Amino acid sequence: MVVKVLNARTPRTEFLVGQTVQIVAYGKRTGVYAVLFDGELEYCNRVLPLHSASLGDEYYYQSLPLCIIDAVFSINVKYQSTQNVVSRYCQHFGLRKFRRDRTSIPSREEQESVSALCERYIERGFGVMTEEILDNRQRTSAVNGITKVEAVLEFAATLKKYGIEYFQDIGARQGRCRLIHAAKRCFSAPGLIPVGTAISRSGLSVTVSIGDQSRVSHVQRRGLRSRA
């Protein structure tokens, strides 16, 4: 249904008054309409500082293991705590956190491999990784969730199994059904958000994120809706 907007319920939607929109949904309990507006892009260009927009540092991690740690530890928390965990890991092992050149992916020789992350777990054990290195005891879920320290290894081991060690390995493999299902099983305990939901600050997206942005991406940054 196409209608003309006569009034706005909030200041954020005042720009729609007098405009013609298409109603695509209606919430009976809330009385709120969802609409499509042809001039939305023009409005965004006018009011948002898109000319100065840029990606955060977390889009430019030096190696894939940091993306894994970031994605897992950002589940259901404020993103600052996630950044702290990644920083502690890098500081303990003397690793570069972000790339020098943000226009290209580091060579394999400049990255830590996923296997190296797994080996650090094997050598030190969950106790040391939890208490001394990552210094974080959070769980993926309050209901039957495993520790995030364990989830990192589960996810890393899955990527390793499918031959994903470096950023360069991601592209052709990320859409494989077996990889997607295997990754989902890492986080399939009751109460967990499934991997494929693409709300990655509150879960992981194997199919979308690590290929296009050379990292495990996010949609939002503040825990659950947290972003990815």
N, C-alpha and C positions, 0 to 999 in steps of 0.2 A: 504494500500500500504506500502510495506517495502522498505526503501531506506537507503543509506549510507550518513551520513552527511559530506559534503566537507568543509563547512566554517560556522562560527558563527557570528551572527549579534551583539551580546553583550558579554562582558566578562563573564557574568553569565552562558552563554550556551557554552562556549569554551570547556568544558569537553566532549561535544557530538561529537566534530570533530573526524572523523574516526570511529565513532560508527554506528551500524545498528539500526535503529529505525522504528517504525510503525507510519505513519501519520494517525491521527484520526479526524482532523478537519483543515480547512483552512479559514482564514479571508480574503475575497476578498477586503474589503476596506483597511485593514491594511497590507495585504501581509504576515501575520504571520501564521506559522504552529503550530498546537498542536500535540505533538508526545508522544508515549509511549516508554520508554527505560528500558530494562530488568535490567540494571545495576544501576538503580536509587537508590535502597536501599543501595547498596555497596558504592556509591558516598556519600550519606548522612552520612553514618557511618564514612566515611573518613574525611569529612570536617566540620561536625557539632559536637559541644561538647555535644553529647548525654549522655556521662557518668556522666556529672555534671548537666544535665537538671532536673528541679524540678517544681512542680506546685506552683503557687503563693498563698499567704495567703488567697485570696478570695475563694479558693477551700475548705477552712476549717472554714467556718462560724460556730458560736456556735448554731445558730437556724435558722429555715426556714424563719421567717420574714425578716431577714437580706438579705437572698437570693432574696426575692421579691423586696426589696428596691433597691438592687444592679442591678437587671435585668431591672427594670423600669427606674431608673435614669441614666443608661448607654446608653439609646437611643440617638443617634446622638450627643454625646459629648465625650470629652476626658475623659479617665477613672479616672483621678485624681479627678475630680469634683464629680464623683460617690463615690469614697472612702471617700471624705469629708462628704457627706451626711450620709453615713452609720455610720461614726465616731460620727457625731453630735447626731444621734439617740441614739447610745449606751451611749454616755456621759450624755445625758439628763436623761435617765431612769436608769443609773447605770448598764448597761448590759455588759456581757463579749462579746467581738467581735469575737475572734477566739478560737478554741478548744485548750485545754491543750494537749490532746492526739490526734495526727493526724492519728493514725492507726485505730481509731474506732469512731463511731457516739456517741455523748453524749446521756445520758439517757434522757427520757422525762422530768424528774424532773429538769434536768440541762438546759433545753431549754425554750425559750419563745414560747408560742403557737401562731398560726395564729389568734385564737380568741382574744388573748391578744392584738395583734396589732390592730385588728378591734375595740376593746373596747377603746383603747387610742384615736382613731379618734372620737368615739362617745362622749367621755368625754370632749374632748378639741375642736373639730370642725376643719374644714378645715383651717380657718384663723390662728389659733394658730399653727397647724401642719406646715403650709406653712411659716409663718413669724418668729416664735420663735423656733421651734424644728428642722425641716429639713432645714429651711432657704434657700429655693430654689423655684423659681417661673417658672421654665422651663416647657414647654409643650411637649407632645409626638410628636407633629408635628407642623410646622409653619402654616399648612393649616388645620383648623378645629380640631386641636388637643386639648385634654383635658389636664389639668395640670398633671404633673407627680405625684404630691401629691394625686390627685384624682385617678389616674391609679393604684397606690399602693393599695388603699382600694378596688377598683373594682376587682383587681386580687386576693387579700387576701380573699375577701368575696366569690369569686368563689371557691377557694381551700377549704375554710371552709364549704361551701355548700356540697362538695363532701367528707367531712370527712378527709381532709388532714390538720392536725394540727402540726405534727412533722415530722422529717426526716423518722422515722420508718413507717409512713403512706403512703409513696410515692409509693413504688415498685409496688404493685398490682393494683394501681389505675391510674397510669400516662398514660396508653395507652387507657383508656376508651374514646369512641367516644364522649359521652355527655360532659365529662370534657373538651376535646379538643375544641369542638365547643363553649362551654360556655366561655372558656378562650379567644378564638378568638373574641367573641362578646365584651369583655372588651376593645379591641383595634381596633374595626372595623369602627371607624369614617373615613371619606374620608381623604386620605393623610397619613394614618398610615400604617406601615408595618405589615402584618398579623403575628399572633403568630407562626404559624407553619413553618416559613421560615428557622429556625435553624441558624440565623445569630445574635445570641442573644445580643451582645453588641449593636446592632442596632434593636433588637426586642427580642421576647421571644420564647423559644422552650419548650413546655410542654412535648412533647413525648420523647425527647432525654435526656434533661439535668438534671432535678432534681432527677432522679432516679439513673443514673449511677454514678454521681459525688456527690450525696447528696447535691446538690445546683442547682441553675439555672445557667447553664454553659455559656461559651462564646467561640466564634471562634476567635475573635480578640479583641484588647484592645484600639483602637484609634478612637472611634466614628464610623462613617460610613466608609466603604470601596470604620464600625467602623472605642472585643468579644472583658456568656457564656459567 
